[in-house]
Amino acid sequence: MVIAVASGKGGTGKTTVAVSLALAASNDADARPLLLDCDVEEPNCALFLDLDRITRKPTGVLVPEVDPVKCDLCGRCAEVCVWKAIAVAGEKVLVFRDLCHGCGSCTLMCPRGAIHEIMHETGSIEESSNRSVDYAGGVLNVGQVMAVPVISALLDGHLRDRGKRTVILDSSPGSSCPMVETVKASDYVILVTEPTPFGLHDLDAAVRVVTDQLHIPSGVIVNRDGTGNDDVIDFCRERGLPVLARIPMDRRIAEVLSEGKPLVRALPEYMDLFREILATIGETTS
């Protein structure tokens, strides 16, 4: 079972929920849970886990490199590139690596065989574990703008042979390409929100993507419950979205999180709540 934890906006408690779910799944004697931090621009899951030695390996995008001896400046490569990542300017072929999506069209369509691909490193994949969970996360290099290739490499490398284990994906906030790349690999999506006008607005945007466009089963966790109104609950009722939990605005939660402690370890009464959420999702997806 692959569960993605997403949110329409940042700061709703998405990472707290993802880490709590992974630790709650660790009582499964058959398989250790796997937590994948797909929020590659701001990966924070590891901050709440007492991890063993972390290993890192680079990842990136295959970008074109032009052989000036073979190239006759025909411009076919620029014609087929929908991202405008390659262009012919006078007597030179210019390659804009940060625009390239690594589709390989220019290499395939070059009539002179003047283009080959080289790796452009854009990030890295981290792997580690602790006594409860296995962990992997993507990290986007500073100055890079495309998170999706790093997310894709993380998921491709860890979802193929997952077996029967529970996998938790911590998605990027928002409803753009990084979020879509993450949640489309899941069996179920948990949308974390807060009972405020901003929370409702961005929850609506996320639901339009996950439910209306991707058609993935989903439910909602309302964090900091009691601080706003019931508009989010009314919205969920109207859209037929189950409210999986309502986590209260609790000073104790803020204190333990500020100390880098996982919620379900510092406040054990929440462990049963997250195990119930996993059980509910398991019944929904079975």
HELIX and SHEET records of a PDB file:
HELIX    1   1 LYS A   14  ALA A   24  1                                  11    
HELIX    2   2 ALA A   25  ASN A   27  5                                   3    
HELIX    3   3 CYS A   45  PHE A   48  5                                   4    
HELIX    4   4 ARG A   76  VAL A   80  1                                   5    
HELIX    5   5 ARG A   97  LEU A   99  5                                   3    
HELIX    6   6 SER A  105  MET A  109  1                                   5    
HELIX    7   7 VAL A  148  LEU A  159  1                                  12    
HELIX    8   8 CYS A  177  VAL A  183  1                                   7    
HELIX    9   9 PRO A  197  VAL A  207  1                                  11    
HELIX   10  10 ARG A  208  GLN A  213  3                                   6    
HELIX   11  11 ASP A  231  ARG A  239  1                                   9    
HELIX   12  12 ARG A  251  SER A  258  1                                   8    
HELIX   13  13 LEU A  263  ALA A  266  1                                   4    
HELIX   14  14 GLU A  269  THR A  285  1                                  17    
SHEET    1   A 9 THR A  55  VAL A  66  0                                        
SHEET    2   A 9 ILE A 115  SER A 129 -1                                        
SHEET    3   A 9 ASP A 134  LEU A 140 -1                                        
SHEET    4   A 9 LEU A  34  ASP A  37  1                                        
SHEET    5   A 9 VAL A 167  ASP A 170  1                                        
SHEET    6   A 9 VAL A   2  ALA A   6  1                                        
SHEET    7   A 9 TYR A 188  THR A 193  1                                        
SHEET    8   A 9 SER A 218  ASP A 225  1                                        
SHEET    9   A 9 VAL A 243  PRO A 248  1                                        
SHEET    1   B 2 ILE A  86  ALA A  89  0                                        
SHEET    2   B 2 LYS A  92  VAL A  95 -1                                        
END                                                                             
